[in-house]
Amino acid sequence: MRTMIYGLLALAPLPFASARPSWQWLWVAVVGALVFLYVIKNWHHRGRKVPRSLSLAFWLGGLFVAWGFAQISSLFDGSLGVSIKAVDQLIADLGSISVAPHKTISNATFFLSHGAFFWLVFAYCDRRIRSVQLLRFCGIVVALYAVYGFIIFVSGNESVLWYKKWASFGSLTSTFVNRNSFAAFAGLGLQCLIAYAYYWLQDELMEGRTGRELYRHVIETVIARAWWLPLGIVLTAIAILLTNSRGGFGSVAIAVFLLILLSSSSYQRVRSVFRRFFGSVTVLAMVVGLFALSGEMLESRLQMDTTFDQRFIVYPLVVEAIMDRPLTGFGLGTFDDVFRIYRDQNVTIYFDRAHNDYLELAVTAGIPAAAMLVLAFVNFVAFLIGRLKFGAQHRAFIALGITSSIQLGLHSLVDFPLQIPAISYMWCAILAASVALAHRCEKASGIPSEIHRRD
């Protein structure tokens, strides 16, 4: 199971971030095979129990997927019209909630595969060291794709893999087509590397060194064994700047700031909070320095008047579609079909996505179902926040689950990062490993002997 989980995370970004349907179905098949292997392996054993405080999240996620499959049924027999003749006729002919049942089946299946992948990673991380290794692997994978993207960028930036580039000509995209998507992906990896740096530094501090002896030892160790860590952090940060993604840069900067703030082993003390705050400001100042060196195009994009961004013309039209069918939606995965009817002459470019995942969920799944999914993720974040106090050496990895969710949650306000499989599977793995680690730390905190016996 370990090889298949690691393989999926390493290879999903390779073929255009797996945004093509053939690759998406490949990973669904891989997750299905993993589920089969897990069931066979644990046939005569009790599976990993879900923490009771996360039961709500799992139930809400399950209900959301079930609703997706229900949208293709004749539950309402097409009786919920929207006062648009073309749409009403289509719904009546299909006799289902979804205006494109085949797309809804596919979309619901993709959601189900992500839920299954989350559970598999959670079950795999039954020891804290496995969570640490997996999160370190995620950071290394992203750093390698950032290095590849940087090499392509400085050598002409004319291709994505073996294809001539057809978009984002002046931006670093690595194996991705969309610069905003790669910025989100790189942001996840950058946070993994920073969290691992905190974990590694705590390990050095536990040896009892202080003052100059500690600094000397850390520098010597970095040069000898951990040289890749600061190098990976710097190259990944530069890659994010070179994507020229406004939403990506802003959401990652906020997430990194919060990660540094929450990762301190004494984060609850008032003095330490201020110390972490000023430390975060220092890091952001370094980011601004890197921005000044390599972010000229990003700077020009940040200064652009957002009123000319067509997304802000599209959003009111999407809200109009939501209001026409607020309870049931038009069917998961059907945004493209629905928006063709609502778009007007002011929208001059093609929109197959809403560029706001919350609005798109509401228009396709309906407001109640969209709210259920959002609340499920809020439950995960709340669970992790409540377990930060148990983290000790692993606190940065628990904070990682919080900040990676915040990063993608903010970015999803203006884009669609979670609709890109390379990003969504990576985030599922990070969140699952973080939740598993938090759960293990909470259980071990009351039984000291268990720490050494089982980890």
N, C-alpha and C positions, 0 to 999 in steps of 0.2 A: 504493500500500500504506500509506503514511503516513497518508493521510486516513482510511482504514478502521480502522486501529489506534487512532488518536486518537478517532475517532467512537465506536467501541465503548466505550472507556474513559470517555468523556464521557456517553454515553447509557445505559449499563448500569444506573447507580444510579437513573435517572429513574422507570421503571415499577415501583415497589415493590421496588427493588433487583433486578429481573429474577427474582424468586423464583417467579413463575408459569410453568408449563410452556411457554406460547406464546412468552414472551420468551426463555426458555432456548433453545428451538429456533431462534429468530431469530438468536441469537448463534452457535449452532452452524453455521447456514447462512452467516453472515458469515465465520466462521473458515474454513469450507470454500471459500468464494469467494476468500479471501486465499491459501489454499494453492494453489488453481488458478492464480491470477495469478502467484504466486511460481514455480511450476513452469514456466509458459509463459515467464516473463521469463528464467529461468535454464536454459532447455532446452539451450542450447549452451555453458553456462558451468559451471564447478565451483561447487557450493554451498558455503556456509560450513562449515568443518570444526569438528567438536566437539572441544574440548580433550580430550586423551587422559585426563587425570585425572578427567574427568566421564563417561567411557564407562560406568562402572558405574552411575551414576545414570540414564542414558538407557536402559540395558539393563533395569534393575530396573523403571523406569516402564513400559517397553514390555511386559515380562512381566506386570505387574499388569493392564494393559488387556487383554492377550491372555487372561489367566485370567478376567476378567470375561465376555468373550464365550464362553469355554469352559464357563462355568457354565450356559449355556442348552442345551448339547449333551446328548446321551444317553451321555456318556462313562462315567458310572457306572450308567446305566440305573436311577436312583432306588434303588440298592441300599443306600445309606448311611442307615439309619434312625436315629431319635433317641429311640425308646422313648416317643413321644407319639403316640397313635393317630391323631389328626387330622392331624398333620404327616406321619407316615409314609404315610398314605393319599394325601395331597396330592402328596407326592414320587413315590409309585408311579404315580399317575395321570398326572403330567406327564412322568415318565421323564427328569428332568433334575435337576441339583444345585439350581437356583434354584426357589424356591416361587412366584415370580412372574416368569416369563421376560421378559415385555414390559417390566417395570420394570428388569430387569437389563440388557437391551439398551440402554434409554435411558441408564441410569447409566454403563455402559461407554462409550457414545458421548460423554457429557459429559466423562468423564475424558480421552478421546482428543482432544476439541476443545481442552481446556486444555493438553495436551501439545503439540498443533500450534500453539496460540497462543504458548506459550513459545518454541518454535523460531522462529516468524515474527518475534517481537520481537527475539530473539537475532540473527537474520540481518539484520534491519533496522538494528540498532545496530552497524554495521560501522565506524563512526567514533565516537570518544569524545564529540564534540559532540552526536551524535544521542542518546546515552544521557542526557547532561545535560539536553537539551531535553525528552526524554520524561519524565524523573523530575520536572523542574520542572512540566511540564504536569499530572502526576498530583497533585502537591501543590496546584496552583491549582484543579483540578477539585473535589477534596475540600473545599477552603476555601470554594468557592462553594456547595456543598451544605450546608456548615455554616452559612454566612450565611443561606441560605434557611430552614434549620431554626430558626435563632435568631429570624428574623422571624416565622415561624409560631408559635413558642413564646411570644413576648412579646405576640402579638396574640390570644391565646386558646387556642392549642394544641388546636384542635378538629377538625383535619382532616389527612389524609395525601393530598397533591395535592388532587383535587376530591372525595374521599370523606370522610365523617364518620369520625372515629377510632373504632376498635373495640378498641384495646388500648393499653397504655402511656400512659394519659391524662395523667399528671403529668410525663412525660419528653419530652425533645427526641428526635425520631426522623427529622426531615427527610422525605425521600421513602421512608424505610424503614418497615416495620410494627413490627419488633422493635428495641427500644432497644439490646439487647446487640450486634446486628449493626451498627447505625450507629456504636456506640462503636468497634468493631473497624475499620470503614471509615475513620472519622475519625482513628483512631490511625495508620493507614498514611499518610494525607495529612500529618498533623502531623510524622511522621518525614521525609517527603520535603521539607517546607519547612525543617526544621531542618538537614537534610543540605545543601540548597541554600544556606542561610545560611552554613554552613561553607565551601562551595565559593566563594561570592561573597567572603567575607572573605579567604580565601587569595589570591584574585585581586587584592584591594586590597593585601595585604601584599607581593605579588611586585613591586609598583611601587617598593619600597625605602623607603617612608615609615616613620617610627618616632615614638614618643612622642606629644606633643600634636598634631603635624602629622597623624599617622595617625588619631587619634581625631576630630580636626576634619574630616578628609576623609571618614571613614566616616559621621559624622553628617550632613554636607552631602549626601553621595551618597544616603543613606537617605531624607532629606527630599525630595530632588529626583527620584530615579529608582527607589528600592527601598522606598518607603513601604508598599507592599502586603505586603511580606514579614513584618515584625514584626506588622502588623495581622492577616494571615492566620494566623500562629502563635498569637496571643492568642485570636482568635475561635474557632479550631478547638479549642484547649485548653479554652476555656469550654464549647463545645458538648459535648465529651466528658464534662465534669463534669455537665452538665445532662441527659445521658442516664440518670443514676443507675444505671449498670451497674457492679456490683462487679467482675465478671471483666474487663470492658473497661477500667475505670480502673486496676486493678492491673497487668494485662498491658502496657498502654501506658506506665505509669509506669516499669516495669522496663526496657522496650525503649528509652525515651528516655534513661534513665540510662546504659544500655550504649552507646547511639549517641554520646552526648557523650564517654564514656570512650574510645571507639575512634577518634573522628574527628580527634584531634589529629595534626598533621603530625609530631610527635616522640613519639608514644604509647609507643614502646618504651623510652624513657629513664625511669629510676626517678623522678627528680624530676618529670618531666612527667606520669607516671602519678598521682602524688599531687596534682599541680596539677589535672589533669582530674577526679580523684575529688572534690576539694573544689568544683570548678566544678559538677560534677553535683549535689552536695549542695545547692549554692546554688540551682540551677534547681529541684530538688525542693522546696526551701523556698518558692520563688515559687509552685509548683503548690499547695502546702499553703495559701498565702495566698489564691489564687484559690478553692480548695476551701472555705475559711472564708466567702468572700463568696457563692458560688453553689452550694454543694453540700450544702444542708441535708437534702434528701431522700436523697441518696446517703449522707450520714453516718448517717441513721437506718437505711438498708438494710445498711450495713456492720456496724451494731451488732445486727442481727437474729440470732437463734439459728439457725444453719444446719441444726440437726437437724429443723427444721420444713420445710426445703426438700425437695420430693418427689423431686428428682433423686437424693438420697442413699438414697431408698427404691428407686428404679428401678435404680441401678447393680448391686446384688447380683443382681437378676433378670436383667439383661443378661449378667452373668458366668455365670449358670446356663445361659443360652441358648448362650453361647460354648462352654462345656464339653460341651454335648450334641453339638456339631458343630465341633470346634476346627480341623480341617484344611481343610475345604472351604467352611465358611460356608453361609449359606442363600441367597446370591445378592445381588449388589450392588443397592442400592436397595430391599431388601425388609424393612427394619427394622420398618416399620409393620405389615406382615402377620404377622411373626414375634412381635412383642411382644404382640400381642393375645392370644396363647396363653399367654404367660408372666406377664402382669400378674396381680396379685391384688387383693383388696378394699382393701388399704392405699393403692393408687394411685388417687386420686380425680379426677385430671385427665387430659386426653388427651395422650399422648406419641406423636407421629409420628416423633420423633428421640430419640436416646439422650442428648442434651446432653453428650456426650463423644465426639468424633470417633474417638478411638482404639478405644474399646469398640465403637462402631458399625461401624467398619471390620472389626474382628475377628469380629463376629457375622454380617456380611454377606459378607465376602470370605474369612474364615478367618484364623487367626493367621499362617501363613507368608506369605500375600499381603499382609496388613496390615503385617507386618514389612518386606517388600520395599519398600513405598511409603515407609514412614518412613525406612528406610535410604537411599533415593534422595535424600530431602530433607536428611538428615544429610550426605551426600556433597557436596551443593551448599554447605551452610554451611561444611563443612571446606575446600572449595575456596576460598571467599571469605576465610576466616580466614588461609589460607596466602598470599594475595595482598595483604593489607593493607599489607605493607611496600613494595609497588610503587606504591601509590596516589598519594603526594605530594599534589597539589592535589585529586585525586579520591577521597581516602581515605574521606571521609564517605559517598560514594555506594556504595563497596564495603561499608562497615560497614552501610549501610542494608539491603542484602540479607540480612545476618546478623540484624540486630535486628528487621526486619519479620517474618522467619521465626520468631524467638523469640516475638515478640508473639502471633502467631496460634497457634503451638505451645502456648503457655501457656493462651491463651483457649480453645483446643479441648479442654482438660481438663474444662471445665465448660459448654461451649456448642458451637455448630455454625457458627462464622463461615465456614469454608471451603465450606459447602454453599450459601452465598448467592452467586450469580454475580457481582454487583457487586463483592464482596470478592475472590472467587477469581480473576477475570480481572485485577483491579487488582494483586493480589499476584503473579500470574504475570508481568505486565509489569514490575513493580519488580524481581523476582528475575532475570528474563532480562536486563534492562538492566544490573543490577548485575554479573551474571556476565560479560556481554559487555564491560563497562568494565574489569573486573578482568583479563580475558584480554588486552585491548588494552594495558593498562598493563604487564602482565608482558612482553608481546612487545616493547613499545617501550623497556623499561628497559635492555635490552642493546644497543640500536641508536639512539642519540640522534638521528641524522639523520632517522629514520623519523617522529619525533614531528611535525616540521614538514612533512615531505613528504606524509604521508597524513592528518594530522588538521588 
